[in-house]
Each structure stands twice: as structure tokens, then as C-alpha cells.
Amino acid sequence: MQIKMKFISTAVSLLFSAILVAAQQSTTTTTTATTDTAADTTSNTTPLTTKYGETFKNAGGKMLIDKVNVYLIFYGDWSSPESQTDQSVFMNFVDRVSSTSWFNTLKQYPNADGKTISGPISLAAAVTDSGSHGLNLTDTNTHKQIVTDAVHSGYLDATNQLDNDGFYIILAAKNVQDSEFCNTHCGYNGYSDEFQYMYIGYPGSCTDSCVPSLNQADSPNNSTSIDAAITIFSHEVQDILTDPRDDAWIIKDGETKVEVGDFCSGQGVTESQWFGSINQLEGKNASYNLAIDDKKYLVQTIYNPKSKTCVLSSE
């Protein structure tokens, strides 16, 4: 199938409802479920902290700790002016977030040699793929092929080489359907032998499941779906940096896999644990907890393994 792509840029400067059940997939993946949940508000300890907090440690595997290049594939129809604005909002967040104190919390996670995550994560290139593998996606192998084809097209890398020390994001448009999205996850990260990637579907396809209730009526950047995609990314980036290949910061307990992003999200986690201190945008019914310059975003908190709490800042 001929791949149709539109180059965007290189070196760009630029409470959720019940938790979704994580899919057991043939490849290694972790999932984000953005859900509302009722929980005991008298405790600052999340259920996973109680169960696994004392045993959570690095198993010795690969981490992405230094400068990490990010390659973004906007999959589907992103041709409308509104969609192109959404692209800019998402790219700006990805390219700037590692400058924040929120991101610095990840420095609490060392690799096997004691070196901690420093970043930055930098948006190296972005491309629009209008649907080279169709608009009804069925499995993780298709997602991986989308990445491989985008790289080999020359749009993401002039040498057509996959970046084993970076990661790729597939962000689906409104016209893209995925058999797992909305049913078992809102986003997930996985890997092949040659690269790491994450897939985020279009949250507006299942607002009750994949858009935070805090921002279902309105959102900081005037797009409930792209703001929700940023929230989902804020979970997945924690996991893809600290455990890109399922062998570093992870607990495996039977069929259960627990990574950094799971401690402060999901069933039994309160709104304050999930999002920390929430602000209301003046004149709008939109919530945020992170500001980068004049832009506002709603991100998931990060689990601090030393204090065993969910925090928005390393300070």
C-alpha cells in the first residue's frame, strides 16, 4: 500500500468513570485508562502504593535517561483548521514538558548504574499519515508497521533509520477506529526489537471513558480531545522513560503489571491523588494543574518512590 504522508516539521520549537481493563496483548504494552473513581479520601496512599510500594524497584533493564528524541505520527485526517491547531497544541506540550518541575520528578528513578532521568525529551520530527494502513486498526502489529513505514518513508529521519533511544507516538484522528481503543485502553506504550512507541486514540470517540470529567464540558486549549490526549500522554511518558521494554521499573504479579504511571491512576485513586492541586481557568469550565509559559494543561501526577506519594512537582 502506498504511504501518503504530509511533512509537518523537524526540530520543532515550538473524575474519569470506572477503570478500563488492561488488555493482555501479544506484545509488551502498558495501558492508560482515564476514568472517574470513587475512593477513600481519608488516606493519601493509593491502592497500588499499599500493595506494591515497598517492593517497587528497578529490575535492571533499559531506561531512556538522557536526551530522548520524540517522533510524532498524526494518523488519519488532520486537515481541518481545528485539527491543525490541535497538532500545534500537542507538539508544543511534548517539546516543552521536560523543562518543568513536574517532569523533574522522574529524576527519582535511577537506572541500574544509578544514573537518573535527565532529559530533555525533544520533538525531532512530526508527520501526518492520512491512513496508509486503513482507518480501522486491529492490533499492535499494525501500529508498529505504521511507525516502521513512516521512518522508511524518509519523513521522520533523513537516513531512514529507527531510533532505538527515542520513541514514536501515533496520535489518531477522529476518523480512525481501533479495536482496542475505548474498550481496553485510552492509550498504551509498547516496543519492538528496534524501537519504543505509544499509541493514543481519539479521546472524543468515548468521552466518558477517555476524557477527564473535569474537562468534558470545556478544556484549557479549547479542545477536549487534544487536552485529554495530553493527559493520557502524561501517563504514558512516565512508563516509556522508566520502563520502555518491560524490564526496568516494573512489578509483575501474575497477569498484573505495575509501572510508574499506574500508582497514581486507576481504580480507587482519588481526584487529588490523580491530579494534585487543580486550578480553574478564569471564565471557563476548564481545569488545569500545569502551566508552561501561557499554556495550561491537565496532567497526571507522578509517583514519588521516596515519599510514596503522588506529586505534581519535584520541589
Helices and strands as residue ranges (DSSP letters): E 5-10, E 29-32, H 47-52, E 68-75, H 81-96, G 97-99, H 101-104, G 105-108, E 121-129, E 136-137, H 140-152, E 167-172, E 177-178, E 187-191, E 196-200, G 203-206, H 207-210, G 213-215, H 224-242, E 250-253, E 256-259, G 260-262, H 271-275, E 279-280, E 287-288, E 290-292, E 295-297, E 302-304, E 309-311
